[in-house]
Amino acid sequence: MIKYKRNEDKFIKGIQAYVDATYSQHYAGASGRDVVDDWEDCGIAKEAFQSNIIKYAKRFGKKDGDNPKDVMKIIHYCIFLLNQLEIQAAKDQEMIMDINMEGKIQAEMIRGGFKDE
């Protein structure tokens, strides 16, 4: 068992509780969609997450003092950003495989002797 020096285990549990609580607070319509879904649809999710991380980091200590909730928001947007990066990496990998597959098919067609008749 790890003996955490800086209460990491306590804060990780707190982060989980905070994230869980946000699912009842999100401004979702009857469709169950929230603004993050819209950002993803528009292709601006990564930038929106980065901008919200900056917003809450700059606000920390100014609005409501040293408000731990702002830190939780930063962490939550960091989790969203990590997820977006993972999604993008998977898409990039698919694109690389598609390009390789297309390149292979094109190379086989050229070697196969397809000529203009």
Biopython code that builds the backbone (N, CA, C, O; Angstrom):
import numpy as np
from Bio.PDB.StructureBuilder import StructureBuilder

atoms = [
    (1, "MET", "N", (0.843, -1.175, 0.000)),
    (1, "MET", "CA", (0.000, 0.000, 0.000)),
    (1, "MET", "C", (0.893, 1.246, 0.000)),
    (1, "MET", "O", (1.899, 1.313, 0.707)),
    (2, "ILE", "N", (0.498, 2.216, -0.804)),
    (2, "ILE", "CA", (1.263, 3.456, -0.904)),
    (2, "ILE", "C", (0.859, 4.393, 0.223)),
    (2, "ILE", "O", (-0.323, 4.587, 0.505)),
    (3, "LYS", "N", (1.875, 4.967, 0.860)),
    (3, "LYS", "CA", (1.604, 6.008, 1.866)),
    (3, "LYS", "C", (1.817, 7.343, 1.167)),
    (3, "LYS", "O", (2.949, 7.769, 0.937)),
    (4, "TYR", "N", (0.714, 7.990, 0.838)),
    (4, "TYR", "CA", (0.776, 9.262, 0.118)),
    (4, "TYR", "C", (1.262, 10.375, 1.039)),
    (4, "TYR", "O", (0.814, 10.491, 2.180)),
    (5, "LYS", "N", (2.181, 11.187, 0.532)),
    (5, "LYS", "CA", (2.746, 12.272, 1.322)),
    (5, "LYS", "C", (1.873, 13.521, 1.296)),
    (5, "LYS", "O", (1.914, 14.328, 2.224)),
    (6, "ARG", "N", (1.093, 13.682, 0.249)),
    (6, "ARG", "CA", (0.340, 14.930, 0.078)),
    (6, "ARG", "C", (-1.152, 14.683, -0.124)),
    (6, "ARG", "O", (-1.816, 15.431, -0.841)),
    (7, "ASN", "N", (-1.664, 13.663, 0.490)),
    (7, "ASN", "CA", (-3.099, 13.359, 0.481)),
    (7, "ASN", "C", (-3.676, 13.115, -0.911)),
    (7, "ASN", "O", (-4.860, 13.353, -1.149)),
    (8, "GLU", "N", (-2.824, 12.633, -1.837)),
    (8, "GLU", "CA", (-3.313, 12.410, -3.197)),
    (8, "GLU", "C", (-4.534, 11.496, -3.222)),
    (8, "GLU", "O", (-5.482, 11.753, -3.965)),
    (9, "ASP", "N", (-4.523, 10.437, -2.423)),
    (9, "ASP", "CA", (-5.654, 9.509, -2.411)),
    (9, "ASP", "C", (-6.943, 10.210, -1.990)),
    (9, "ASP", "O", (-8.004, 9.956, -2.559)),
    (10, "LYS", "N", (-6.854, 11.086, -1.003)),
    (10, "LYS", "CA", (-8.019, 11.847, -0.532)),
    (10, "LYS", "C", (-8.532, 12.763, -1.636)),
    (10, "LYS", "O", (-9.738, 12.848, -1.867)),
    (11, "PHE", "N", (-7.614, 13.451, -2.320)),
    (11, "PHE", "CA", (-8.041, 14.392, -3.353)),
    (11, "PHE", "C", (-8.586, 13.679, -4.581)),
    (11, "PHE", "O", (-9.513, 14.178, -5.218)),
    (12, "ILE", "N", (-8.034, 12.534, -4.922)),
    (12, "ILE", "CA", (-8.564, 11.764, -6.054)),
    (12, "ILE", "C", (-10.003, 11.341, -5.766)),
    (12, "ILE", "O", (-10.860, 11.407, -6.648)),
    (13, "LYS", "N", (-10.268, 10.912, -4.544)),
    (13, "LYS", "CA", (-11.654, 10.569, -4.155)),
    (13, "LYS", "C", (-12.538, 11.808, -4.217)),
    (13, "LYS", "O", (-13.682, 11.729, -4.665)),
    (14, "GLY", "N", (-12.027, 12.935, -3.779)),
    (14, "GLY", "CA", (-12.782, 14.189, -3.845)),
    (14, "GLY", "C", (-13.079, 14.606, -5.272)),
    (14, "GLY", "O", (-14.170, 15.094, -5.566)),
    (15, "ILE", "N", (-12.112, 14.418, -6.160)),
    (15, "ILE", "CA", (-12.311, 14.731, -7.578)),
    (15, "ILE", "C", (-13.425, 13.849, -8.143)),
    (15, "ILE", "O", (-14.304, 14.331, -8.858)),
    (16, "GLN", "N", (-13.382, 12.557, -7.817)),
    (16, "GLN", "CA", (-14.410, 11.630, -8.282)),
    (16, "GLN", "C", (-15.795, 12.078, -7.792)),
    (16, "GLN", "O", (-16.758, 12.073, -8.558)),
    (17, "ALA", "N", (-15.888, 12.460, -6.525)),
    (17, "ALA", "CA", (-17.168, 12.913, -5.963)),
    (17, "ALA", "C", (-17.630, 14.196, -6.659)),
    (17, "ALA", "O", (-18.816, 14.349, -6.953)),
    (18, "TYR", "N", (-16.699, 15.114, -6.921)),
    (18, "TYR", "CA", (-17.049, 16.362, -7.613)),
    (18, "TYR", "C", (-17.580, 16.067, -9.009)),
    (18, "TYR", "O", (-18.632, 16.577, -9.397)),
    (19, "VAL", "N", (-16.849, 15.239, -9.770)),
    (19, "VAL", "CA", (-17.272, 14.904, -11.134)),
    (19, "VAL", "C", (-18.637, 14.225, -11.107)),
    (19, "VAL", "O", (-19.511, 14.559, -11.907)),
    (20, "ASP", "N", (-18.825, 13.283, -10.199)),
    (20, "ASP", "CA", (-20.120, 12.597, -10.089)),
    (20, "ASP", "C", (-21.246, 13.605, -9.849)),
    (20, "ASP", "O", (-22.316, 13.498, -10.450)),
    (21, "ALA", "N", (-21.007, 14.580, -8.973)),
    (21, "ALA", "CA", (-22.037, 15.573, -8.642)),
    (21, "ALA", "C", (-22.372, 16.453, -9.835)),
    (21, "ALA", "O", (-23.503, 16.925, -9.949)),
    (22, "THR", "N", (-21.410, 16.686, -10.732)),
    (22, "THR", "CA", (-21.678, 17.564, -11.877)),
    (22, "THR", "C", (-22.697, 16.956, -12.825)),
    (22, "THR", "O", (-23.353, 17.685, -13.569)),
    (23, "TYR", "N", (-22.843, 15.655, -12.815)),
    (23, "TYR", "CA", (-23.788, 15.029, -13.744)),
    (23, "TYR", "C", (-25.234, 15.351, -13.413)),
    (23, "TYR", "O", (-26.108, 15.196, -14.266)),
    (24, "SER", "N", (-25.503, 15.793, -12.200)),
    (24, "SER", "CA", (-26.857, 16.226, -11.871)),
    (24, "SER", "C", (-26.989, 17.746, -12.009)),
    (24, "SER", "O", (-28.093, 18.282, -11.908)),
    (25, "GLN", "N", (-25.873, 18.441, -12.237)),
    (25, "GLN", "CA", (-25.881, 19.904, -12.328)),
    (25, "GLN", "C", (-25.784, 20.425, -13.754)),
    (25, "GLN", "O", (-26.072, 21.597, -13.995)),
    (26, "HIS", "N", (-25.384, 19.582, -14.709)),
    (26, "HIS", "CA", (-25.165, 20.064, -16.074)),
    (26, "HIS", "C", (-26.443, 20.626, -16.674)),
    (26, "HIS", "O", (-27.549, 20.167, -16.389)),
    (27, "TYR", "N", (-26.257, 21.615, -17.498)),
    (27, "TYR", "CA", (-27.386, 22.250, -18.174)),
    (27, "TYR", "C", (-27.706, 21.470, -19.435)),
    (27, "TYR", "O", (-27.392, 21.905, -20.543)),
    (28, "ALA", "N", (-28.319, 20.338, -19.264)),
    (28, "ALA", "CA", (-28.674, 19.492, -20.404)),
    (28, "ALA", "C", (-30.161, 19.617, -20.662)),
    (28, "ALA", "O", (-30.967, 19.661, -19.732)),
    (29, "GLY", "N", (-30.511, 19.673, -21.916)),
    (29, "GLY", "CA", (-31.922, 19.712, -22.281)),
    (29, "GLY", "C", (-32.533, 18.328, -22.187)),
    (29, "GLY", "O", (-31.925, 17.394, -21.664)),
    (30, "ALA", "N", (-33.729, 18.215, -22.698)),
    (30, "ALA", "CA", (-34.445, 16.937, -22.658)),
    (30, "ALA", "C", (-33.678, 15.854, -23.410)),
    (30, "ALA", "O", (-33.847, 14.665, -23.140)),
    (31, "SER", "N", (-32.834, 16.268, -24.351)),
    (31, "SER", "CA", (-32.074, 15.294, -25.147)),
    (31, "SER", "C", (-30.909, 14.693, -24.368)),
    (31, "SER", "O", (-30.317, 13.705, -24.803)),
    (32, "GLY", "N", (-30.575, 15.283, -23.216)),
    (32, "GLY", "CA", (-29.445, 14.804, -22.433)),
    (32, "GLY", "C", (-28.115, 15.382, -22.895)),
    (32, "GLY", "O", (-27.061, 14.992, -22.393)),
    (33, "ARG", "N", (-28.156, 16.308, -23.848)),
    (33, "ARG", "CA", (-26.928, 16.926, -24.364)),
    (33, "ARG", "C", (-26.568, 18.146, -23.522)),
    (33, "ARG", "O", (-27.442, 18.813, -22.968)),
    (34, "ASP", "N", (-25.274, 18.428, -23.434)),
    (34, "ASP", "CA", (-24.820, 19.637, -22.750)),
    (34, "ASP", "C", (-23.929, 20.428, -23.694)),
    (34, "ASP", "O", (-23.730, 20.028, -24.841)),
    (35, "VAL", "N", (-23.396, 21.536, -23.225)),
    (35, "VAL", "CA", (-22.608, 22.413, -24.075)),
    (35, "VAL", "C", (-21.345, 21.709, -24.596)),
    (35, "VAL", "O", (-20.883, 22.010, -25.697)),
    (36, "VAL", "N", (-20.794, 20.786, -23.824)),
    (36, "VAL", "CA", (-19.612, 20.055, -24.273)),
    (36, "VAL", "C", (-19.931, 19.239, -25.532)),
    (36, "VAL", "O", (-19.099, 19.129, -26.433)),
    (37, "ASP", "N", (-21.125, 18.675, -25.588)),
    (37, "ASP", "CA", (-21.540, 17.961, -26.801)),
    (37, "ASP", "C", (-21.543, 18.906, -28.001)),
    (37, "ASP", "O", (-21.122, 18.533, -29.096)),
    (38, "ASP", "N", (-22.021, 20.131, -27.785)),
    (38, "ASP", "CA", (-22.039, 21.121, -28.863)),
    (38, "ASP", "C", (-20.629, 21.501, -29.291)),
    (38, "ASP", "O", (-20.348, 21.629, -30.483)),
    (39, "TRP", "N", (-19.729, 21.685, -28.301)),
    (39, "TRP", "CA", (-18.332, 21.997, -28.645)),
    (39, "TRP", "C", (-17.720, 20.871, -29.472)),
    (39, "TRP", "O", (-17.001, 21.122, -30.440)),
    (40, "GLU", "N", (-18.007, 19.638, -29.089)),
    (40, "GLU", "CA", (-17.481, 18.488, -29.846)),
    (40, "GLU", "C", (-18.046, 18.477, -31.256)),
    (40, "GLU", "O", (-17.311, 18.249, -32.217)),
    (41, "ASP", "N", (-19.353, 18.722, -31.391)),
    (41, "ASP", "CA", (-19.975, 18.753, -32.717)),
    (41, "ASP", "C", (-19.367, 19.826, -33.608)),
    (41, "ASP", "O", (-19.227, 19.632, -34.816)),
    (42, "CYS", "N", (-19.005, 20.963, -33.009)),
    (42, "CYS", "CA", (-18.429, 22.080, -33.772)),
    (42, "CYS", "C", (-16.926, 21.918, -34.017)),
    (42, "CYS", "O", (-16.329, 22.691, -34.766)),
    (43, "GLY", "N", (-16.323, 20.917, -33.386)),
    (43, "GLY", "CA", (-14.884, 20.701, -33.557)),
    (43, "GLY", "C", (-14.028, 21.663, -32.759)),
    (43, "GLY", "O", (-12.866, 21.884, -33.100)),
    (44, "ILE", "N", (-14.585, 22.247, -31.690)),
    (44, "ILE", "CA", (-13.835, 23.221, -30.894)),
    (44, "ILE", "C", (-13.655, 22.776, -29.448)),
    (44, "ILE", "O", (-13.315, 23.590, -28.591)),
    (45, "ALA", "N", (-13.876, 21.510, -29.171)),
    (45, "ALA", "CA", (-13.831, 21.034, -27.787)),
    (45, "ALA", "C", (-12.460, 21.258, -27.156)),
    (45, "ALA", "O", (-12.367, 21.772, -26.041)),
    (46, "LYS", "N", (-11.400, 20.878, -27.858)),
    (46, "LYS", "CA", (-10.047, 21.017, -27.293)),
    (46, "LYS", "C", (-9.779, 22.467, -26.893)),
    (46, "LYS", "O", (-9.290, 22.734, -25.795)),
    (47, "GLU", "N", (-10.097, 23.387, -27.777)),
    (47, "GLU", "CA", (-9.859, 24.801, -27.511)),
    (47, "GLU", "C", (-10.751, 25.298, -26.374)),
    (47, "GLU", "O", (-10.312, 26.099, -25.549)),
    (48, "ALA", "N", (-11.998, 24.828, -26.325)),
    (48, "ALA", "CA", (-12.913, 25.240, -25.254)),
    (48, "ALA", "C", (-12.413, 24.743, -23.900)),
    (48, "ALA", "O", (-12.482, 25.463, -22.904)),
    (49, "PHE", "N", (-11.912, 23.516, -23.871)),
    (49, "PHE", "CA", (-11.383, 22.982, -22.613)),
    (49, "PHE", "C", (-10.177, 23.794, -22.155)),
    (49, "PHE", "O", (-10.073, 24.150, -20.982)),
    (50, "GLN", "N", (-9.262, 24.087, -23.085)),
    (50, "GLN", "CA", (-8.083, 24.881, -22.747)),
    (50, "GLN", "C", (-8.492, 26.263, -22.233)),
    (50, "GLN", "O", (-7.940, 26.760, -21.251)),
    (51, "SER", "N", (-9.452, 26.866, -22.899)),
    (51, "SER", "CA", (-9.875, 28.204, -22.505)),
    (51, "SER", "C", (-10.519, 28.197, -21.122)),
    (51, "SER", "O", (-10.325, 29.136, -20.351)),
    (52, "ASN", "N", (-11.280, 27.157, -20.797)),
    (52, "ASN", "CA", (-11.892, 27.081, -19.469)),
    (52, "ASN", "C", (-10.851, 26.788, -18.387)),
    (52, "ASN", "O", (-10.979, 27.264, -17.259)),
    (53, "ILE", "N", (-9.833, 26.016, -18.723)),
    (53, "ILE", "CA", (-8.738, 25.779, -17.769)),
    (53, "ILE", "C", (-8.081, 27.118, -17.422)),
    (53, "ILE", "O", (-7.837, 27.416, -16.253)),
    (54, "ILE", "N", (-7.799, 27.914, -18.446)),
    (54, "ILE", "CA", (-7.180, 29.225, -18.238)),
    (54, "ILE", "C", (-8.112, 30.138, -17.454)),
    (54, "ILE", "O", (-7.681, 30.834, -16.535)),
    (55, "LYS", "N", (-9.394, 30.132, -17.820)),
    (55, "LYS", "CA", (-10.381, 30.990, -17.143)),
    (55, "LYS", "C", (-10.403, 30.727, -15.640)),
    (55, "LYS", "O", (-10.310, 31.658, -14.840)),
    (56, "TYR", "N", (-10.527, 29.450, -15.261)),
    (56, "TYR", "CA", (-10.625, 29.141, -13.834)),
    (56, "TYR", "C", (-9.290, 29.319, -13.117)),
    (56, "TYR", "O", (-9.267, 29.641, -11.930)),
    (57, "ALA", "N", (-8.189, 29.115, -13.816)),
    (57, "ALA", "CA", (-6.880, 29.353, -13.197)),
    (57, "ALA", "C", (-6.680, 30.844, -12.924)),
    (57, "ALA", "O", (-6.162, 31.224, -11.874)),
    (58, "LYS", "N", (-7.095, 31.686, -13.873)),
    (58, "LYS", "CA", (-6.959, 33.136, -13.676)),
    (58, "LYS", "C", (-7.928, 33.652, -12.621)),
    (58, "LYS", "O", (-7.625, 34.617, -11.919)),
    (59, "ARG", "N", (-9.091, 33.018, -12.507)),
    (59, "ARG", "CA", (-10.108, 33.451, -11.552)),
    (59, "ARG", "C", (-9.774, 33.030, -10.126)),
    (59, "ARG", "O", (-10.215, 33.658, -9.163)),
    (60, "PHE", "N", (-8.988, 31.957, -10.001)),
    (60, "PHE", "CA", (-8.667, 31.427, -8.675)),
    (60, "PHE", "C", (-8.049, 32.516, -7.802)),
    (60, "PHE", "O", (-7.119, 33.210, -8.213)),
    (61, "GLY", "N", (-8.580, 32.650, -6.598)),
    (61, "GLY", "CA", (-8.069, 33.637, -5.653)),
    (61, "GLY", "C", (-8.715, 34.997, -5.783)),
    (61, "GLY", "O", (-8.558, 35.842, -4.901)),
    (62, "LYS", "N", (-9.442, 35.228, -6.872)),
    (62, "LYS", "CA", (-10.071, 36.534, -7.075)),
    (62, "LYS", "C", (-11.554, 36.475, -6.746)),
    (62, "LYS", "O", (-12.057, 37.308, -5.993)),
    (63, "LYS", "N", (-12.252, 35.502, -7.302)),
    (63, "LYS", "CA", (-13.687, 35.355, -7.042)),
    (63, "LYS", "C", (-13.838, 34.341, -5.915)),
    (63, "LYS", "O", (-13.431, 33.189, -6.060)),
    (64, "ASP", "N", (-14.404, 34.749, -4.824)),
    (64, "ASP", "CA", (-14.602, 33.874, -3.662)),
    (64, "ASP", "C", (-13.282, 33.422, -3.042)),
    (64, "ASP", "O", (-13.241, 32.365, -2.412)),
    (65, "GLY", "N", (-12.213, 34.180, -3.199)),
    (65, "GLY", "CA", (-10.932, 33.847, -2.568)),
    (65, "GLY", "C", (-10.325, 32.568, -3.120)),
    (65, "GLY", "O", (-10.564, 32.210, -4.273)),
    (66, "ASP", "N", (-9.552, 31.892, -2.314)),
    (66, "ASP", "CA", (-8.910, 30.635, -2.729)),
    (66, "ASP", "C", (-9.961, 29.524, -2.702)),
    (66, "ASP", "O", (-10.023, 28.718, -1.774)),
    (67, "ASN", "N", (-10.773, 29.512, -3.738)),
    (67, "ASN", "CA", (-11.927, 28.628, -3.815)),
    (67, "ASN", "C", (-11.528, 27.266, -4.388)),
    (67, "ASN", "O", (-11.189, 27.176, -5.568)),
    (68, "PRO", "N", (-11.561, 26.218, -3.583)),
    (68, "PRO", "CA", (-11.203, 24.884, -4.080)),
    (68, "PRO", "C", (-12.084, 24.418, -5.241)),
    (68, "PRO", "O", (-11.665, 23.586, -6.046)),
    (69, "LYS", "N", (-13.311, 24.958, -5.327)),
    (69, "LYS", "CA", (-14.196, 24.553, -6.421)),
    (69, "LYS", "C", (-13.613, 24.965, -7.778)),
    (69, "LYS", "O", (-13.775, 24.251, -8.767)),
    (70, "ASP", "N", (-12.930, 26.126, -7.822)),
    (70, "ASP", "CA", (-12.273, 26.523, -9.075)),
    (70, "ASP", "C", (-11.191, 25.515, -9.452)),
    (70, "ASP", "O", (-11.029, 25.191, -10.629)),
    (71, "VAL", "N", (-10.460, 25.026, -8.478)),
    (71, "VAL", "CA", (-9.421, 24.024, -8.754)),
    (71, "VAL", "C", (-10.073, 22.739, -9.279)),
    (71, "VAL", "O", (-9.563, 22.111, -10.206)),
    (72, "MET", "N", (-11.201, 22.358, -8.680)),
    (72, "MET", "CA", (-11.923, 21.169, -9.163)),
    (72, "MET", "C", (-12.372, 21.363, -10.604)),
    (72, "MET", "O", (-12.310, 20.426, -11.401)),
    (73, "LYS", "N", (-12.821, 22.560, -10.948)),
    (73, "LYS", "CA", (-13.240, 22.839, -12.324)),
    (73, "LYS", "C", (-12.046, 22.718, -13.272)),
    (73, "LYS", "O", (-12.169, 22.165, -14.364)),
    (74, "ILE", "N", (-10.901, 23.234, -12.854)),
    (74, "ILE", "CA", (-9.691, 23.114, -13.679)),
    (74, "ILE", "C", (-9.369, 21.639, -13.915)),
    (74, "ILE", "O", (-9.105, 21.230, -15.046)),
    (75, "ILE", "N", (-9.393, 20.857, -12.861)),
    (75, "ILE", "CA", (-9.092, 19.427, -12.978)),
    (75, "ILE", "C", (-10.100, 18.741, -13.886)),
    (75, "ILE", "O", (-9.728, 17.907, -14.711)),
    (76, "HIS", "N", (-11.384, 19.091, -13.739)),
    (76, "HIS", "CA", (-12.422, 18.468, -14.559)),
    (76, "HIS", "C", (-12.202, 18.797, -16.035)),
    (76, "HIS", "O", (-12.302, 17.914, -16.886)),
    (77, "TYR", "N", (-11.901, 20.066, -16.346)),
    (77, "TYR", "CA", (-11.621, 20.426, -17.736)),
    (77, "TYR", "C", (-10.335, 19.762, -18.229)),
    (77, "TYR", "O", (-10.224, 19.449, -19.414)),
    (78, "CYS", "N", (-9.366, 19.543, -17.344)),
    (78, "CYS", "CA", (-8.151, 18.805, -17.728)),
    (78, "CYS", "C", (-8.505, 17.360, -18.091)),
    (78, "CYS", "O", (-7.947, 16.801, -19.035)),
    (79, "ILE", "N", (-9.422, 16.765, -17.348)),
    (79, "ILE", "CA", (-9.869, 15.400, -17.668)),
    (79, "ILE", "C", (-10.566, 15.394, -19.023)),
    (79, "ILE", "O", (-10.328, 14.504, -19.840)),
    (80, "PHE", "N", (-11.436, 16.393, -19.269)),
    (80, "PHE", "CA", (-12.083, 16.496, -20.581)),
    (80, "PHE", "C", (-11.031, 16.606, -21.679)),
    (80, "PHE", "O", (-11.146, 15.961, -22.722)),
    (81, "LEU", "N", (-10.000, 17.427, -21.442)),
    (81, "LEU", "CA", (-8.941, 17.631, -22.430)),
    (81, "LEU", "C", (-8.169, 16.338, -22.667)),
    (81, "LEU", "O", (-7.871, 15.998, -23.812)),
    (82, "LEU", "N", (-7.844, 15.618, -21.603)),
    (82, "LEU", "CA", (-7.160, 14.328, -21.767)),
    (82, "LEU", "C", (-8.000, 13.366, -22.607)),
    (82, "LEU", "O", (-7.475, 12.663, -23.471)),
    (83, "ASN", "N", (-9.293, 13.342, -22.348)),
    (83, "ASN", "CA", (-10.181, 12.478, -23.124)),
    (83, "ASN", "C", (-10.198, 12.899, -24.595)),
    (83, "ASN", "O", (-10.170, 12.052, -25.488)),
    (84, "GLN", "N", (-10.243, 14.216, -24.842)),
    (84, "GLN", "CA", (-10.247, 14.719, -26.216)),
    (84, "GLN", "C", (-8.955, 14.345, -26.934)),
    (84, "GLN", "O", (-8.980, 13.983, -28.111)),
    (85, "LEU", "N", (-7.831, 14.430, -26.234)),
    (85, "LEU", "CA", (-6.549, 14.046, -26.830)),
    (85, "LEU", "C", (-6.527, 12.560, -27.175)),
    (85, "LEU", "O", (-5.980, 12.165, -28.205)),
    (86, "GLU", "N", (-7.122, 11.742, -26.314)),
    (86, "GLU", "CA", (-7.188, 10.308, -26.571)),
    (86, "GLU", "C", (-8.066, 10.012, -27.792)),
    (86, "GLU", "O", (-7.723, 9.174, -28.627)),
    (87, "ILE", "N", (-9.192, 10.706, -27.881)),
    (87, "ILE", "CA", (-10.078, 10.542, -29.038)),
    (87, "ILE", "C", (-9.342, 10.948, -30.309)),
    (87, "ILE", "O", (-9.406, 10.246, -31.319)),
    (88, "GLN", "N", (-8.642, 12.086, -30.260)),
    (88, "GLN", "CA", (-7.916, 12.567, -31.435)),
    (88, "GLN", "C", (-6.797, 11.610, -31.829)),
    (88, "GLN", "O", (-6.581, 11.375, -33.018)),
    (89, "ALA", "N", (-6.093, 11.061, -30.865)),
    (89, "ALA", "CA", (-5.023, 10.099, -31.169)),
    (89, "ALA", "C", (-5.593, 8.865, -31.851)),
    (89, "ALA", "O", (-4.989, 8.337, -32.786)),
    (90, "ALA", "N", (-6.746, 8.403, -31.393)),
    (90, "ALA", "CA", (-7.386, 7.240, -32.019)),
    (90, "ALA", "C", (-7.807, 7.567, -33.449)),
    (90, "ALA", "O", (-7.648, 6.741, -34.348)),
    (91, "LYS", "N", (-8.352, 8.783, -33.667)),
    (91, "LYS", "CA", (-8.744, 9.201, -35.021)),
    (91, "LYS", "C", (-7.512, 9.311, -35.919)),
    (91, "LYS", "O", (-7.537, 8.883, -37.073)),
    (92, "ASP", "N", (-6.430, 9.890, -35.380)),
    (92, "ASP", "CA", (-5.195, 10.023, -36.160)),
    (92, "ASP", "C", (-4.659, 8.657, -36.555)),
    (92, "ASP", "O", (-4.191, 8.470, -37.678)),
    (93, "GLN", "N", (-4.726, 7.698, -35.631)),
    (93, "GLN", "CA", (-4.256, 6.348, -35.912)),
    (93, "GLN", "C", (-5.107, 5.703, -37.000)),
    (93, "GLN", "O", (-4.580, 5.024, -37.881)),
    (94, "GLU", "N", (-6.425, 5.913, -36.940)),
    (94, "GLU", "CA", (-7.311, 5.387, -37.983)),
    (94, "GLU", "C", (-6.966, 5.996, -39.321)),
    (94, "GLU", "O", (-6.949, 5.302, -40.338)),
    (95, "MET", "N", (-6.686, 7.309, -39.330)),
    (95, "MET", "CA", (-6.370, 7.991, -40.565)),
    (95, "MET", "C", (-5.063, 7.451, -41.136)),
    (95, "MET", "O", (-4.950, 7.253, -42.346)),
    (96, "ILE", "N", (-4.085, 7.214, -40.282)),
    (96, "ILE", "CA", (-2.812, 6.656, -40.735)),
    (96, "ILE", "C", (-3.040, 5.282, -41.346)),
    (96, "ILE", "O", (-2.475, 4.967, -42.394)),
    (97, "MET", "N", (-3.865, 4.461, -40.696)),
    (97, "MET", "CA", (-4.142, 3.135, -41.240)),
    (97, "MET", "C", (-4.886, 3.248, -42.556)),
    (97, "MET", "O", (-4.605, 2.485, -43.480)),
    (98, "ASP", "N", (-5.835, 4.181, -42.672)),
    (98, "ASP", "CA", (-6.565, 4.363, -43.925)),
    (98, "ASP", "C", (-5.627, 4.801, -45.034)),
    (98, "ASP", "O", (-5.706, 4.296, -46.154)),
    (99, "ILE", "N", (-4.741, 5.735, -44.731)),
    (99, "ILE", "CA", (-3.792, 6.210, -45.728)),
    (99, "ILE", "C", (-2.882, 5.071, -46.147)),
    (99, "ILE", "O", (-2.623, 4.900, -47.338)),
    (100, "ASN", "N", (-2.392, 4.290, -45.199)),
    (100, "ASN", "CA", (-1.535, 3.167, -45.538)),
    (100, "ASN", "C", (-2.278, 2.150, -46.392)),
    (100, "ASN", "O", (-1.728, 1.615, -47.355)),
    (101, "MET", "N", (-3.538, 1.885, -46.030)),
    (101, "MET", "CA", (-4.332, 0.933, -46.796)),
    (101, "MET", "C", (-4.548, 1.451, -48.211)),
    (101, "MET", "O", (-4.399, 0.703, -49.177)),
    (102, "GLU", "N", (-4.895, 2.723, -48.338)),
    (102, "GLU", "CA", (-5.103, 3.297, -49.661)),
    (102, "GLU", "C", (-3.809, 3.265, -50.469)),
    (102, "GLU", "O", (-3.812, 2.946, -51.657)),
    (103, "GLY", "N", (-2.719, 3.597, -49.813)),
    (103, "GLY", "CA", (-1.429, 3.570, -50.497)),
    (103, "GLY", "C", (-1.098, 2.175, -50.986)),
    (103, "GLY", "O", (-0.578, 2.017, -52.091)),
    (104, "LYS", "N", (-1.388, 1.161, -50.189)),
    (104, "LYS", "CA", (-1.123, -0.223, -50.568)),
    (104, "LYS", "C", (-1.997, -0.622, -51.746)),
    (104, "LYS", "O", (-1.520, -1.255, -52.688)),
    (105, "ILE", "N", (-3.258, -0.260, -51.699)),
    (105, "ILE", "CA", (-4.165, -0.587, -52.791)),
    (105, "ILE", "C", (-3.704, 0.096, -54.068)),
    (105, "ILE", "O", (-3.704, -0.523, -55.133)),
    (106, "GLN", "N", (-3.314, 1.359, -53.980)),
    (106, "GLN", "CA", (-2.846, 2.069, -55.160)),
    (106, "GLN", "C", (-1.572, 1.429, -55.699)),
    (106, "GLN", "O", (-1.412, 1.285, -56.911)),
    (107, "ALA", "N", (-0.676, 1.048, -54.812)),
    (107, "ALA", "CA", (0.569, 0.421, -55.256)),
    (107, "ALA", "C", (0.284, -0.906, -55.949)),
    (107, "ALA", "O", (0.920, -1.217, -56.956)),
    (108, "GLU", "N", (-0.654, -1.693, -55.437)),
    (108, "GLU", "CA", (-0.997, -2.972, -56.064)),
    (108, "GLU", "C", (-1.639, -2.757, -57.421)),
    (108, "GLU", "O", (-1.392, -3.534, -58.343)),
    (109, "MET", "N", (-2.451, -1.730, -57.568)),
    (109, "MET", "CA", (-3.084, -1.453, -58.848)),
    (109, "MET", "C", (-2.026, -1.076, -59.879)),
    (109, "MET", "O", (-2.107, -1.486, -61.037)),
    (110, "ILE", "N", (-1.052, -0.308, -59.465)),
    (110, "ILE", "CA", (0.003, 0.107, -60.384)),
    (110, "ILE", "C", (0.835, -1.104, -60.782)),
    (110, "ILE", "O", (1.124, -1.285, -61.965)),
    (111, "ARG", "N", (1.230, -1.945, -59.811)),
    (111, "ARG", "CA", (2.021, -3.135, -60.112)),
    (111, "ARG", "C", (1.220, -4.175, -60.872)),
    (111, "ARG", "O", (1.783, -4.989, -61.604)),
    (112, "GLY", "N", (-0.113, -4.147, -60.696)),
    (112, "GLY", "CA", (-0.967, -5.149, -61.348)),
    (112, "GLY", "C", (-1.126, -4.910, -62.826)),
    (112, "GLY", "O", (-1.745, -5.718, -63.518)),
    (113, "GLY", "N", (-0.593, -3.837, -63.322)),
    (113, "GLY", "CA", (-0.607, -3.625, -64.755)),
    (113, "GLY", "C", (-1.866, -2.960, -65.273)),
    (113, "GLY", "O", (-2.184, -3.097, -66.454)),
    (114, "PHE", "N", (-2.592, -2.246, -64.430)),
    (114, "PHE", "CA", (-3.764, -1.530, -64.935)),
    (114, "PHE", "C", (-3.281, -0.383, -65.821)),
    (114, "PHE", "O", (-2.518, 0.479, -65.383)),
    (115, "LYS", "N", (-3.737, -0.387, -67.064)),
    (115, "LYS", "CA", (-3.319, 0.637, -67.994)),
    (115, "LYS", "C", (-4.547, 1.260, -68.617)),
    (115, "LYS", "O", (-5.612, 0.645, -68.667)),
    (116, "ASP", "N", (-4.394, 2.478, -69.088)),
    (116, "ASP", "CA", (-5.474, 3.086, -69.842)),
    (116, "ASP", "C", (-5.610, 2.329, -71.152)),
    (116, "ASP", "O", (-4.614, 2.090, -71.835)),
    (117, "GLU", "N", (-6.793, 1.959, -71.499)),
    (117, "GLU", "CA", (-7.026, 1.184, -72.729)),
    (117, "GLU", "C", (-7.252, 2.104, -73.890)),
    (117, "GLU", "O", (-7.465, 1.643, -75.011)),
]
sb = StructureBuilder()
sb.init_structure("model")
sb.init_model(0)
sb.init_chain("A")
sb.init_seg("    ")
for serial, (resi, resn, name, xyz) in enumerate(atoms, 1):
    if name == "N":
        sb.init_residue(resn, " ", resi, " ")
    sb.init_atom(name, np.array(xyz, "f"), 0.0, 1.0, " ", f" {name:<3s}", serial, name[0])
structure = sb.get_structure()
